[in-house]
Amino acid sequence: MSRDNALTLLLDMLRSEYEPSLWIADEHVAGIQIAVNPALEVLSNRFDVAEALSKQGWRSGFSDLDFSHITDGTLTSVYFRLAKEKPMVNHVINQAARVLKTGGRLMISGDKQQGIKTYAKKAGQCLVGQVEIKKHGNHYLASITRSQQPAVLLDEQNYPVLRTALGYKGMGISSKPGQFGWNKLDKGSLLLAQQLNENPINRPGTILDLGCGYGLLSLLAHGWWPDAEITATDNNAAALSSCQQNFTQHGITGSVIADNCASSITKRHDLVLCNPPFHQGFVVEHDLTEQFIATAFRLCKPTGCALFVVNAFIPLERIAKQYFKQQQLLDNDGQFKLFKLHG
Ligand SMILES: C[S@@+](CC[C@H](N)C(=O)[O-])C[C@H]1O[C@@H](n2cnc3c(N)ncnc32)[C@H](O)[C@@H]1O
């Protein structure tokens, strides 16, 4: 796991917090061990992060960054390592403006190229308060003080609300901000769709959509095999609520499960569909590919197969060889590669 220095900066600060405060822990916090600070509550949109911190003894909740249980103007500090997605960052800043007491502070850490200076300035406008930014090597820590003035809310694009965000062949697809590519159809997944349209495979009875996002692969699979039972799983709260909505709306038989790379799932499937993640926060994380292939191997019936679509630079061939006896490159459009793995 790569070391995230901007996160380390934030952790150094929150260790010495003594007043009731909040720590927003997103994907950057995956794999981190940190001594419990009872002054802090943790809110995470990642199932694995919330679960791991809970096991370490933190008061930690898993939700789509839902602050609604926190009373207005009650917290001394909110700690946040800058995230990738703008609506999510603006949502956290807006909510911080609501839950911080006058004189309380929002602490944001991040790097220059991640936009920390711009976000700090915008947070200053939202909290109508003083902004202080300190540079530590290549990383920055911004402290924004909450004034008594009414907050000037940032555009968070209706962050908490599910909406029909996308369409595919006349089908409305629900999604929301807070998850990977929430408002686009992933080109890799569309390559998989095109390949299966041209070269259908035998009807699977059970399908696992591993790292389902809002459920694009499940929706495609349901179109090809309407009777198949589909299990979709992800660790991101926004993805799970969107996918559940798409299952309900499109009458998909099966279930949507919050989990860390399907670790609680034991049932083997005829077909595993996967467009695996390769980023953890702002960095490329190659270990994720292996984790997803190993899981696909574990949850694929001996007679079944897995279809993996990955960015062309991911060395899937080499990793898959350690698990599956057979691999077939079904397509490579220069940007994405599609593999059938079995045996
Ligand atoms: C490249 S996206 C693919 C999304 C969707 N299947 C599609 O084709 O549009 C990868 C997905 O893996 C999820 N993911 C990342 N790490 C995960 C983990 N440890 N366990 C489960 N899902 C994870 C992300 O939240 C994201 O939805």
The ligand as an SDF file (V2000), in Angstrom:
LIG
                    3D

 27 29  0  0  0  0  0  0  0  0999 V2000
  -13.9230    0.3990  -12.3010 C   0  0  0  0  0  0  0  0  0  0  0  0
  -15.2890    0.4730  -11.2060 S   0  0  0  0  0  0  0  0  0  0  0  0
  -16.4600   -0.5530  -12.0450 C   0  0  0  0  0  0  0  0  0  0  0  0
  -17.8840   -0.2460  -11.6780 C   0  0  0  0  0  0  0  0  0  0  0  0
  -18.9480   -1.0210  -12.4680 C   0  0  0  0  0  0  0  0  0  0  0  0
  -18.7900   -2.4540  -12.3280 N   0  0  0  0  0  0  0  0  0  0  0  0
  -18.9540   -0.6350  -13.9320 C   0  0  0  0  0  0  0  0  0  0  0  0
  -18.6110   -1.4820  -14.7400 O   0  0  0  0  0  0  0  0  0  0  0  0
  -19.2980    0.5200  -14.2630 O   0  0  0  0  0  0  0  0  0  0  0  0
  -14.7270   -0.4950   -9.8430 C   0  0  0  0  0  0  0  0  0  0  0  0
  -15.6810   -0.6320   -8.6850 C   0  0  0  0  0  0  0  0  0  0  0  0
  -15.0280   -1.3860   -7.6510 O   0  0  0  0  0  0  0  0  0  0  0  0
  -15.4160   -0.8550   -6.3910 C   0  0  0  0  0  0  0  0  0  0  0  0
  -14.4270   -1.2330   -5.3760 N   0  0  0  0  0  0  0  0  0  0  0  0
  -13.2110   -0.6840   -5.1230 C   0  0  0  0  0  0  0  0  0  0  0  0
  -12.5960   -1.3330   -4.1190 N   0  0  0  0  0  0  0  0  0  0  0  0
  -13.4530   -2.2910   -3.7060 C   0  0  0  0  0  0  0  0  0  0  0  0
  -13.3980   -3.2910   -2.6930 C   0  0  0  0  0  0  0  0  0  0  0  0
  -12.3190   -3.4220   -1.9020 N   0  0  0  0  0  0  0  0  0  0  0  0
  -14.4500   -4.1220   -2.5520 N   0  0  0  0  0  0  0  0  0  0  0  0
  -15.5390   -4.0070   -3.3570 C   0  0  0  0  0  0  0  0  0  0  0  0
  -15.6530   -3.0860   -4.3320 N   0  0  0  0  0  0  0  0  0  0  0  0
  -14.6200   -2.2380   -4.5090 C   0  0  0  0  0  0  0  0  0  0  0  0
  -15.5150    0.6410   -6.6180 C   0  0  0  0  0  0  0  0  0  0  0  0
  -16.3280    1.2550   -5.6420 O   0  0  0  0  0  0  0  0  0  0  0  0
  -16.1180    0.6840   -8.0260 C   0  0  0  0  0  0  0  0  0  0  0  0
  -17.5160    0.7230   -7.9780 O   0  0  0  0  0  0  0  0  0  0  0  0
  1  2  1  0
  2  3  1  0
  2 10  1  0
  3  4  1  0
  4  5  1  0
  5  6  1  0
  5  7  1  0
  7  8  2  0
  7  9  1  0
 10 11  1  0
 11 12  1  0
 11 26  1  0
 12 13  1  0
 13 14  1  0
 13 24  1  0
 14 15  1  0
 14 23  1  0
 15 16  2  0
 16 17  1  0
 17 18  1  0
 17 23  2  0
 18 19  1  0
 18 20  2  0
 20 21  1  0
 21 22  2  0
 22 23  1  0
 24 25  1  0
 24 26  1  0
 26 27  1  0
M  CHG  2   2   1   9  -1
M  END
$$$$
